[in-house]
Amino acid sequence: MLTYSFQSLSPLYVYGSVAKYNRIYSSFGIDLPEKTHQLSSPDKIEALKRGGVAIFPTTGVKGEVREKLHKLNIPLLRFTGWAMNSYTKNDSLSMFPISDHADFSELISYAERCKPELVLTCHGFSSDLASFLRRNGLKARTISERQLSLTEYLE
């Protein structure tokens, strides 16, 4: 979505997995710009000194990448659902509330429309989600962090 939104800016850079997902979206007919430059490693970030916009995955802007951006005095705008939380107010000037995944109500809607035999939940508030789905007539279980195999939950 961000690559599509910023396609009129030039040069446009994408980092790591963003390029991979862009290729997948393009293969399904999403019209993304063909001329993007891939930043495959932190040392390639030097190219940003000449201008342009770079799109990183949320998890990609940490450690060596973040240090390099800071050292080069390159501003960082973050697009994340976490921008809505009160504890991120100190970062509010650089954060925009756009999430890269479904929220609770979207997950419920998806599960209800799919009518699955079983929903396995994981990550975040997985037990709350499974409990809500069960109260609403769906068979749902949480996958624990200590699971040994997926088949344990299919019995």
Sequence and secondary structure as in RCSB ss.txt:
>XXXX:A:sequence
MLTYSFQSLSPLYVYGSVAKYNRIYSSFGIDLPEKTHQLSSPDKIEALKRGGVAIFPTTGVKGEVREKLHKLNIP
LLRFTGWAMNSYTKNDSLSMFPISDHADFSELISYAERCKPELVLTCHGFSSDLASFLRRNGLKARTISERQLSL
TEYLE
>XXXX:A:secstr
 HHHHTTTSSSEEEETHHHHHHHHHHHTT    S  EEE SGGGGGGGGG  EEE  GGGSSHHHHHHHHHTT  
  EE GGGGSGGGGGGGGGEE   SS  HHHHHHHHHHH  S EEE SSSHHHHHHHHHHTT  EEE  TT S G
GGG  
